[in-house]
Amino acid sequence: GFINAYTSREVTAYYARVLQNDVPMAFDILADILQNSILDAKEIEIERGVILQEIGQSLDTPDDVIFDWLQE
């Protein structure tokens, strides 16, 4: 299986896609991620660059600009 995450305007989601027998282990791993995360400054800076790129891309997409405007 695998574990992944994504963020959007309203949601930060962490999820696992595993076989039924592996659900307890996946749950334990996800709980550990949420409860014991270590926020490394270097990794935060790397992610900041990714986020700024995504913001720039959304500003070039008319649908996203209109959606943002309607949310204000």
SULVENNOR-V919523 format. One record per residue. N is the residue number from 1. RES is the residue in three letters. SS is DSSP state (H for helix, E for strand, - for the rest). PHI is phi in whole degrees, 0 to 359 (none if undefined). PSI is psi as a letter, one per 20 degrees, with the letter a starting at -180 (none if undefined). Layout:
# SULVENNOR-V919523
N/RES/SS/PHI/PSI
N/RES/SS/PHI/PSI
This chain:
# SULVENNOR-V919523
1/GLY/-/none/a
2/PHE/E/209/r
3/ILE/E/238/p
4/ASN/E/213/r
5/ALA/E/210/q
6/TYR/E/206/r
7/THR/E/231/q
8/SER/-/217/a
9/ARG/-/302/g
10/GLU/-/256/i
11/VAL/-/222/q
12/THR/E/242/o
13/ALA/E/238/p
14/TYR/E/241/p
15/TYR/E/212/r
16/ALA/E/229/q
17/ARG/E/242/o
18/VAL/-/222/r
19/LEU/-/291/q
20/GLN/H/307/g
21/ASN/H/294/h
22/ASP/H/265/j
23/VAL/H/302/g
24/PRO/H/302/g
25/MET/H/293/g
26/ALA/H/298/g
27/PHE/H/299/g
28/ASP/H/298/g
29/ILE/H/294/g
30/LEU/H/297/g
31/ALA/H/298/g
32/ASP/H/296/g
33/ILE/H/301/g
34/LEU/H/288/h
35/GLN/H/269/h
36/ASN/-/232/k
37/SER/-/296/q
38/ILE/-/247/p
39/LEU/-/264/n
40/ASP/-/281/p
41/ALA/H/303/h
42/LYS/H/295/g
43/GLU/H/294/h
44/ILE/H/296/g
45/GLU/H/296/h
46/ILE/H/298/g
47/GLU/H/294/h
48/ARG/H/302/g
49/GLY/H/298/g
50/VAL/H/297/g
51/ILE/H/296/g
52/LEU/H/297/h
53/GLN/H/296/g
54/GLU/H/295/h
55/ILE/H/298/g
56/GLY/H/301/g
57/GLN/H/295/h
58/SER/H/291/h
59/LEU/H/289/i
60/ASP/-/266/j
61/THR/-/248/o
62/PRO/H/307/g
63/ASP/H/300/g
64/ASP/H/292/h
65/VAL/H/298/g
66/ILE/H/296/g
67/PHE/H/300/g
68/ASP/H/299/g
69/TRP/H/298/g
70/LEU/H/291/h
71/GLN/H/281/i
72/GLU/-/286/none
